[in-house]
Amino acid sequence: MSEAKTATKRFRCPKGTRKNKKTGNCESVLDNTCSICLARITSGNIKTKCKHNFHKGCLIGWCKSQSRLEKPQCPICRGDIKDTCKKIMPYASEEVFRYTTLAGADQKRVTYSLEKIDEFIHNPKFNINVKNQWGKTLLHELSWNNYNNDYFKPVVEYLLKKDNIIVSVELISILIANKNIEMLALYKKHKKIPKSLKGLI
């Protein structure tokens, strides 16, 4: 065996590094390790502004866990990773339901919730007929409770202007039963009352 081959065979990377099979170079183990799952990153690498590497799937999970914070933080240095989270998160219309319950909320929370709902419904990716875990549409959640009329009327009106909005017989029946005259007037104005119920209003 030649001297050059023997030297190559015996060469080992320093502690804390490993040999890259493609390039033959020694690389830091930390540079190629996801700090969330601690596995080696071979694909789906995401680098944050603060220069930390993660698996995309791991970072999406972390971003979801941080979603209540105004500024999601890097799991390593606590740096602001809001832009990275926004870029990698899959769009989920059902997240809007996190902001539709205003019972007992103070004015700051109400304002924040209304801003978030507005942000959702104006996003081109938003599904206006999205349903929550109980199978109720956004229109249903915003309309059925008389106490929320003042907050949600502008949003309901915006949704009712959409051609592809679905208005169920069940929802109109609930509005009639609750004597929610204000909301019924909006549905009537936009001609969204099902024919079978027109005689009851």
Backbone as a ProteinNet text record, in pm:
[ID]
protein_1_A
[PRIMARY]
MSEAKTATKRFRCPKGTRKNKKTGNCESVLDNTCSICLARITSGNIKTKCKHNFHKGCLIGWCKSQSRLEKPQCPICRGDIKDTCKKIMPYASEEVFRYTTLAGADQKRVTYSLEKIDEFIHNPKFNINVKNQWGKTLLHELSWNNYNNDYFKPVVEYLLKKDNIIVSVELISILIANKNIEMLALYKKHKKIPKSLKGLI
[TERTIARY]
84.2	0	88.4	56.8	141.5	127.2	228.1	229	112	76.1	-34.5	-166.5	-189.5	-314.4	-325.6	-213.6	-211.8	-244.3	-188.1	-212.3	-358.2	-418.3	-558.9	-649.3	-614.4	-696.2	-694.7	-577.5	-562.2	-617.2	-637	-679.3	-818.2	-830.5	-959.4	-987.1	-1114.5	-1153.5	-1140.4	-1107.7	-1096.8	-1228.8	-1220.1	-1338.6	-1436.4	-1564.5	-1666.8	-1694	-1620.5	-1643.4	-1661	-1713	-1723.1	-1690.9	-1649.2	-1607.7	-1729.5	-1734.9	-1839.9	-1803.3	-1891.5	-1861.7	-1846	-1916.5	-1909.4	-1782.6	-1752.7	-1638.7	-1509.4	-1520.7	-1401.7	-1353.8	-1421.7	-1381.6	-1441.3	-1373.8	-1427.1	-1523.5	-1640.4	-1740.8	-1784.5	-1820.2	-1867.8	-1994.4	-2000.5	-2118.1	-2238.5	-2217.6	-2327.6	-2386.7	-2302.5	-2352.2	-2449.5	-2435.9	-2519.9	-2621.4	-2642.6	-2734.6	-2851.2	-2971.5	-3090.7	-3095.9	-3100.5	-3097.8	-3230.3	-3331.9	-3461.1	-3469.5	-3441.7	-3450.4	-3313.5	-3206.5	-3068.5	-3021.1	-3092.7	-3051.1	-2973.2	-2896.3	-2816.4	-2909.5	-2879.8	-2960	-2902.2	-2979.5	-2935.7	-3019.9	-3141.3	-3228.2	-3328.1	-3393.2	-3493	-3433.5	-3312.7	-3245.3	-3301.3	-3328.8	-3369.3	-3271.1	-3215.6	-3122.4	-3193.4	-3194.2	-3259.8	-3168.6	-3223.3	-3142.8	-3025.3	-3046.7	-2940.4	-2842	-2850.9	-2754.1	-2758.9	-2878.4	-2891	-2968.1	-2926.5	-2984.1	-3082.4	-3193.3	-3295.5	-3355.1	-3414.6	-3499.5	-3623	-3671.3	-3789.7	-3908.7	-3933.8	-4046.5	-4035.5	-3913.1	-3891.1	-3918.3	-3870.1	-3887.4	-4033.6	-4106.8	-4250.4	-4320.8	-4287.5	-4345.9	-4313	-4187.9	-4146	-4222.1	-4235.4	-4307.5	-4452.6	-4514.6	-4653.8	-4662.6	-4563	-4564.3	-4542.4	-4485.9	-4456.3	-4561.9	-4666.2	-4758.5	-4835.8	-4845	-4915.1	-4828.7	-4699.6	-4608.5	-4608.8	-4595.4	-4589.6	-4464.2	-4352.6	-4227.4	-4176.1	-4194.8	-4139.6	-3988.5	-3935.8	-3793.2	-3719.2	-3594.8	-3507	-3487.9	-3498.8	-3481.7	-3340	-3244	-3106.2	-3071.5	-3088.6	-3040.4	-3152.9	-3276.7	-3394.5	-3404.9	-3335.4	-3345.8	-3481.8	-3520.8	-3649.3	-3647.2	-3736.7	-3743.7	-3882.2	-3949.7	-4084.8	-4089.2	-3993.3	-3991	-3969.5	-3881.4	-3855.7	-3981.4	-4048	-4170.6	-4277.8	-4292.6	-4393.8	-4367.5	-4240.8	-4200.2	-4224.1	-4202.2	-4208.8	-4341.8	-4422.9	-4547.6	-4647.3	-4704.3	-4808.2	-4931.9	-5003.2	-5119.1	-5234.6	-5291.2	-5400.9	-5516.6	-5619.5	-5736.1	-5804.4	-5802.1	-5871.9	-5812.9	-5692.6	-5631.2	-5711.6	-5798.1	-5879.3	-5969	-6008.1	-6099.3	-6036	-5905.3	-5838.6	-5875.8	-5932.9	-5960.3	-6109.5	-6195.7	-6339.1	-6413.2	-6348	-6412.9	-6369.2	-6465.6	-6432.3	-6493.6	-6563.3	-6627.3	-6522.9	-6545.6	-6456	-6326.3	-6309	-6184.5	-6184.2	-6066.7	-6055.7	-6043.6	-6046.5	-6047.1	-5922.7	-5809.2	-5684.8	-5693.8	-5746.7	-5761.8	-5863.9	-5973.7	-6076.9	-6016.5	-5943.2	-5881.2	-5783.6	-5700.4	-5602.9	-5673.7	-5778.9	-5853.4	-5916.8	-5975.9	-6039.5	-5937	-5819.1	-5711.6	-5665.6	-5654	-5610.7	-5715.7	-5843.8	-5950.4	-5947.9	-5931.2	-5925.7	-5807.9	-5695.9	-5575.5	-5602.6	-5671.3	-5703.6	-5796.3	-5908.1	-6010.4	-5966	-5864.8	-5814.7	-5695	-5652.8	-5543.5	-5598.5	-5536.7	-5586.3	-5594.4	-5516	-5517.2	-5629.6	-5698.8	-5798.7	-5921.5	-5965.9	-6087.3	-6204.1	-6291	-6399.1	-6504	-6506.3	-6600.8	-6533.7	-6421.5	-6347.6	-6437	-6416.1	-6494.8	-6402.6	-6457.3	-6380.2	-6393.5	-6338.1	-6336.7	-6475.1	-6574.9	-6712.8	-6795.2	-6729.3	-6798.2	-6874.8	-6848.2	-6916.4	-6829.6	-6893.1	-6819.8	-6784.9	-6695	-6658.7	-6781	-6860.9	-6983.5	-7073.7	-7085	-7166	-7110	-6978.5	-6915.4	-6927	-6926.4	-6932.9	-7075.5	-7172.8	-7310.4	-7405	-7388.8	-7493.9	-7517.4	-7414	-7425.7	-7457.6	-7577.5	-7622.3	-7524.9	-7456.6	-7368.7	-7245.1	-7212.3	-7093.2	-7124.3	-7251	-7290.3	-7205.1	-7184.5	-7109.3	-6966.6	-6907.1	-6770.3	-6761.2	-6850.6	-6834.5	-6917.7	-7007	-7092.1	-7012.3	-6906.9	-6829.8	-6765.1	-6720.2	-6656.6	-6760.9	-6876.4	-6985.2	-7028.5	-7039.6	-7081.2	-6978.6	-6851.3	-6745.1	-6758.5	-6781.4	-6793.5	-6917.8	-7027.5	-7152.3	-7144.3	-7049.8	-7031.4	-6962.4	-6904	-6832.2	-6931.3	-6912.7	-7003.2	-7003.7	-6887.4	-6877.8	-6900.7	-6951.2	-6980.3	-7100.3	-7091.6	-7201.7	-7276.5	-7407	-7492.1	-7585.8	-7576.6	-7657.8	-7795.7	-7889.9	-8026.9	-8020.1	-7931.3	-7915.8	-7877.9	-7783.2	-7739.9	-7853.7	-7926	-8037	-8144.3	-8168.4	-8265.9	-8223.6	-8093.9	-8041.7	-8060	-8031.6	-8048.3	-8194.7	-8285.1	-8428.7	-8467.1	-8420.6	-8451.9	-8396.4	-8276.5	-8213.8	-8264.9	-8354	-8408.5	-8296.7	-8197.3	-8083.7	-8118.1	-8198.9	-8253	-8142.6	-8039.8	-7930.9	-7859.9	-7824.1	-7753.6	-7846	-7970.6	-8066.1	-8082.6	-8080.6	-8093.5	-7976.2	-7855.5	-7738.2	-7753.2	-7796.8	-7814.2	-7920.9	-8026.1	-8134.7	-8084.3	-8007.8	-7952.2	-7868.1	-7792.7	-7704.4	-7768.4	-7898.6	-7976.2	-7917.2	-7889.4	-7830.1	-7925	-8053.8	-8150.9	-8198.9	-8183.6	-8232.2	-8382.8	-8427.3	-8567.6	-8662.7	-8623.5	-8712	-8742.9	-8660.7	-8680.1	-8728.3	-8741.1	-8777.4	-8910.8	-9004.9	-9136.5	-9134.8	-9027.1	-9018.8	-8959.8	-8911.4	-8844.9	-8933
-119	0	124.9	217.3	336.3	423.3	510.5	599.1	696.5	750.6	847.4	783.5	657.5	588.5	560.6	521.4	492.6	617.6	731.6	859.5	900	880.2	915.3	827.8	698.7	602.9	634	673.4	699.3	834.9	925.8	1061.3	1059.4	1124.9	1136.3	1283.1	1317.9	1456.5	1482.7	1606.3	1640.7	1620.1	1608.8	1591	1706.4	1673.6	1776.6	1804.6	1730.3	1744.9	1606.5	1603.8	1477.5	1502	1394.8	1404.9	1405.3	1505.2	1511	1412.7	1314.2	1208.7	1263.6	1369.6	1425.4	1507.3	1595.6	1686.7	1635.1	1544.5	1494.6	1589.9	1703.5	1802.9	1769.7	1817.6	1802.6	1918.9	1884.6	1988.1	1975.1	2087.5	2087.5	2002.8	1919.3	1836.1	1926	2035.1	2125.3	2192.2	2221.8	2286.1	2197.7	2067.6	1972.9	1902.8	1953.6	1889.9	1983.2	1927.8	2005.5	2013.6	2133.8	2152.4	2119	2088.9	2052.1	1901.1	1824.3	1677.4	1611.7	1689.7	1645.1	1541.5	1531.9	1440.4	1518.3	1445.4	1507.8	1559.9	1677.4	1736.3	1692	1609.8	1564.3	1627.5	1671.6	1740.6	1826.2	1918	2004.7	2099.6	2149.5	2240.7	2382.7	2441.9	2582.6	2654.8	2765.9	2847	2976.2	3008.1	3130.3	3251.2	3370.6	3493.9	3491.7	3424.5	3417.7	3304.8	3246.6	3149.1	3011.9	2973.2	2840.1	2749.3	2622.7	2526	2431.9	2403.1	2311.9	2234	2117.6	2051.5	2139	2150.1	2232.4	2186.9	2055.8	2002.6	2034.4	2023.9	2053.7	2200.6	2288.4	2431.9	2473	2407.2	2435.6	2403.8	2289.1	2252.3	2353.5	2401.4	2502.1	2632.6	2673.5	2797.7	2789.4	2671	2652.7	2669.1	2614.4	2624.6	2768.3	2851.5	2991.2	3087.3	3031.8	3115.5	3217.8	3197.9	3295.6	3418.9	3405	3517.4	3609.6	3737.5	3833.2	3810	3775.5	3748.7	3611.2	3508.9	3376.2	3383.7	3303.7	3310.6	3184.4	3203.3	3091.2	3002	2868.8	2780	2779.6	2832.7	2834.3	2967.1	3077.9	3207.3	3303.4	3262.4	3346.8	3469	3464.5	3572.7	3570.1	3680.3	3692.5	3610.5	3510.3	3428.7	3439.6	3552.3	3572.9	3557.1	3618.9	3612.2	3469.9	3395.7	3256.8	3172.9	3190.1	3114.8	3145.5	3273.9	3315	3251.5	3241.3	3188	3037.4	2962.3	2815.7	2755.2	2830.5	2773	2746.8	2624.5	2599.8	2681.5	2732.5	2816.8	2730.3	2767.2	2690.8	2784.6	2781.8	2869.4	2847.5	2721.5	2690.9	2761.7	2815.5	2890.1	3015.3	3061.7	3180.8	3161.2	3036.2	3009.5	3036	3050.9	3085.7	3225.8	3305.6	3445.9	3480	3379.1	3407.8	3407.2	3365.4	3364.2	3487	3576.6	3702.9	3715.1	3611.5	3616	3641.9	3746.5	3780.9	3848.6	3876.2	3939.3	4088.9	4140.9	4285.4	4353.6	4486	4559.7	4533.3	4516.2	4489.6	4356.1	4254.5	4121.6	4125.6	4199	4212.7	4275.3	4385.2	4455.3	4364.4	4292.9	4202	4091.4	4032	3924.1	3971.2	4089	4142.9	4171.2	4218.6	4242.7	4111.6	4006.3	3876	3816.8	3826.9	3775.7	3849.7	3980.9	4063.2	4020.9	3992	3947.6	3814.1	3723.8	3593.9	3607.9	3677.7	3679.1	3753.6	3840.1	3913.4	3844.6	3732.4	3657.1	3579.1	3589.2	3518.3	3366.3	3310.9	3166	3121.7	3217.6	3183.4	3116.2	3008.6	2937.5	2996.5	3072.6	3142	3045.9	2922.7	2822.8	2724.8	2765.4	2679.6	2641.1	2518.2	2469.6	2440.3	2456.7	2425.1	2276.6	2234.7	2092.3	2034.2	2120.7	2074.5	2086.3	2120	2127.3	2256.1	2358.7	2488.3	2582.2	2654.6	2747.2	2874.8	2952.1	3081.3	3171.6	3169.9	3250.4	3215.6	3087.1	3041.2	3096	3080.6	3123.5	3274.5	3351.6	3497.2	3550	3469.1	3518.8	3475.4	3355.1	3296.3	3367.6	3426.7	3486.8	3635.9	3673.4	3813.7	3911	3864.2	3953.1	3997.8	3924.8	3959.2	4041.3	4079.1	4150.8	4274.8	4353.9	4479.5	4454.3	4344.5	4313.4	4255.7	4163	4082.4	4122.8	4218.2	4256.4	4294.7	4376	4411	4288.6	4193.3	4073.4	3987.3	3970.7	3891.7	3954.6	4086.7	4154.9	4132.2	4138.7	4113.8	3972.5	3873.8	3735	3713.7	3779.4	3762.8	3820.4	3908.8	3966.4	3868.9	3762.8	3665.1	3570.7	3552.3	3467.7	3322.2	3273.4	3131.4	3100.8	3198.2	3173.5	3079.7	2983.8	2888.2	2925.8	2946	2978.7	2860.2	2798.6	2679.4	2716.4	2627.6	2642.3	2641.2	2556	2544.3	2678.5	2749.8	2879	2979.8	2990.4	3086.3	3048.4	2918.8	2871.9	2914.7	2906.1	2948	3098.7	3176	3321.7	3358.4	3285.3	3309.7	3272.8	3155.5	3109.6	3204.7	3260.3	3354.2	3497.1	3516.3	3650.2	3750.9	3705.9	3792.3	3876.3	3976.8	4061.6	4132	4179.7	4252.5	4166.8	4044.4	3955.7	3911	3881.4	3839.8	3947.9	4073.2	4185.7	4186.7	4152.4	4146.1	4034.8	3919.5	3805.1	3836.8	3904.9	3942.3	4044.7	4142.3	4247	4187.3	4084	4022.6	3900.2	3885.7	3778	3639.8	3615.1	3486.8	3402.8	3436.7	3357.4	3243.1	3117.6	3005.7	3018.8	2980.7	2993.8	2929.2	2814.1	2741.6	2816.5	2918.7	2993.6	3136.7	3178.9	3318.8	3358.2	3264	3292.9	3312.5	3271.1	3281.8	3414.9	3493.8	3619.6	3739.2
0	0	0	-83.4	-94.3	29.8	50.7	166.7	166.5	46.3	32.6	71.8	25	57.1	205.6	267.7	410.6	490.7	450.4	519.6	510.5	390.6	369.5	454.8	459.8	533.9	683.5	736.6	879.2	922.5	826.8	862.1	925.5	1038.9	1106.1	1134	1127.8	1157	1306.4	1343.5	1485.8	1559.3	1690.2	1774	1751.6	1747.6	1725.2	1577.9	1489.1	1344.9	1284.1	1161.7	1087.8	941.9	875.6	735.8	643.7	555.9	454.2	344.2	318.5	221.2	80.1	48.6	-87.2	-108.6	-13	-32.4	29.4	128	196.2	305.2	321.6	422.6	559	662.2	797.6	824.3	877.5	906.9	1050.4	1109.6	1247.6	1259	1360.2	1384.4	1410.1	1482.6	1516.4	1393.6	1292.3	1171.6	1095.7	1110.3	1037.2	1126.9	1246.4	1340.6	1371	1366.3	1402.2	1553.8	1607.3	1752.3	1819.5	1739.8	1797.9	1816.8	1709.2	1720.7	1743.5	1730.8	1750.5	1647.9	1536.7	1429.1	1324	1247.3	1141.2	1031.9	979.9	873.1	739.4	668.1	536.1	426	462.2	365.6	442.3	371	434.1	535.9	506.8	599.5	590.2	705.5	712.9	802	752.3	832.5	869.1	996.6	1044.8	1023.1	1044.1	1032.8	1129.4	1242.4	1343	1314.2	1191.9	1139.8	1206.3	1258.5	1316.4	1219.9	1212.7	1118.4	1186.1	1114.3	1164.2	1047.8	1079.8	980.9	963.1	842.7	816.5	901.8	904.4	981.7	1130.3	1183.9	1326.6	1356.1	1266.6	1289.4	1273.6	1182.9	1169.4	1300.9	1359.9	1489.9	1597.8	1597.3	1695.2	1673.2	1547	1515.3	1561.6	1544.7	1590	1741	1812.3	1959	2005.6	1919	1951.9	1895.8	1832.8	1756	1839.3	1969.2	2053.4	2082	2058.1	2080.2	1959.3	1984	1873	1789.1	1858.5	1788.5	1828.3	1742.9	1773.4	1790.5	1884	1915.9	1874.5	1834	1797.6	1920	1904.1	2019.5	2077	2001.7	2051.8	2118.1	2044.3	2095.5	2133.8	2114.9	2144.1	2054.2	1940.1	1842	1773	1713.3	1644.1	1513.9	1503.9	1381.2	1316.4	1341.5	1288.5	1135.6	1066	919.3	869	936.1	896.9	916.8	1031.6	1059.9	955.9	924	826.9	690.4	656.1	526.2	514.6	622.4	614.4	657.8	731.2	783.1	671	665.9	566.7	603.6	504.3	533.6	583.6	695.2	755.7	787	704.3	722.5	857.3	907.2	1032.9	1154.3	1140.7	1251.3	1288	1197.2	1223.4	1345.9	1372.3	1483.7	1620	1623.6	1749.8	1795.8	1704.7	1735.9	1738.1	1729.7	1719	1852.1	1958.8	2090.4	2168.6	2191.3	2258.7	2397.8	2443.1	2574.9	2683.3	2761.5	2872.1	2831.3	2702.5	2656.1	2684.6	2720.6	2740.1	2603.4	2602.6	2476	2391.8	2458.1	2385.9	2310.7	2380.3	2319	2204.7	2224.2	2120.6	1995.2	2013.6	1900.5	1827.2	1902.8	1843.4	1764.2	1821.9	1756.6	1626.8	1629.7	1509.6	1399.7	1439.7	1342.1	1278.5	1360.9	1309.8	1215.6	1251.2	1164.7	1031.4	1037.1	916.4	827.8	892.6	820.8	749.3	817.6	758.4	638.3	657.2	551.6	426.4	439.3	322.2	255.1	311.4	250.6	131	13.5	-105.2	-87.8	5.5	27.9	121.7	182.3	283.9	223	286.3	246	325	259.5	332	387.2	339.1	390.4	487	544.1	636.7	755.3	804.9	919.6	1037.4	1157.8	1278.4	1310.1	1423.5	1458.5	1481.6	1502.9	1522	1393.9	1284.3	1156	1132	1213	1197.4	1113.9	1022.3	935.4	1010.8	953.3	1011.6	1017.6	913.7	908.8	1027.3	1056.3	1169.6	1300.8	1321.1	1446.6	1469.6	1361.3	1375	1384.5	1343.4	1333.2	1443.7	1495.7	1578.7	1711.6	1769.6	1903.1	1893.7	1937.6	1931.8	1998.2	2104.3	2181.3	2102.9	1998.4	1920.1	1795.2	1775.9	1653.8	1628.1	1731.3	1714.6	1665.4	1711.9	1673.4	1532.6	1502	1381.6	1260.2	1275	1160.6	1035.8	1047.5	926.4	859	940.5	885.8	814.8	879.4	820	688.2	686.9	563.5	452.5	486.2	388	329.4	417	372.6	286	322.3	247.3	105.8	83.1	-51.2	-146.5	-90.7	-172.7	-241.6	-373	-450.9	-405	-362.3	-328.1	-180	-104	37.7	48.1	138.5	158.6	286.1	272.5	387.2	409.5	526.6	553.2	607.2	582.5	635.8	788.3	842.7	988.4	1051.1	988.5	1043.1	1044.5	934.6	928.5	1030.5	1048.5	1148.8	1289.1	1317.3	1449.1	1467.6	1362.5	1371.8	1396.6	1333.1	1353.7	1496.9	1543.4	1680.3	1785.6	1760	1854.3	1839.2	1741.9	1711.6	1687.1	1611.8	1581.1	1456.9	1479.7	1373.6	1293.9	1365.2	1297.8	1194.4	1234	1141.2	1028.8	1061.5	959.1	853.1	897.8	803.5	704.7	754	666	562.8	608.3	517.3	411.9	457.2	364.7	263.4	309.8	223.9	110.6	141.8	41.8	-26.1	-5.3	-70.6	-41.9	85.9	126.2	211.8	212.5	287.3	196.7	239.9	158.2	132	13.7	-26.8	72.4	126.3	217.8	346.6	378.8	504.1	484.1	360.8	334.4	398.1	404.2	461.9	612.9	678.6	826.1	871.8	776	814	777.9
[MASK]
+++++++++++++++++++++++++++++++++++++++++++++++++++++++++++++++++++++++++++++++++++++++++++++++++++++++++++++++++++++++++++++++++++++++++++++++++++++++++++++++++++++++++++++++++++++++++++++++++++++++++

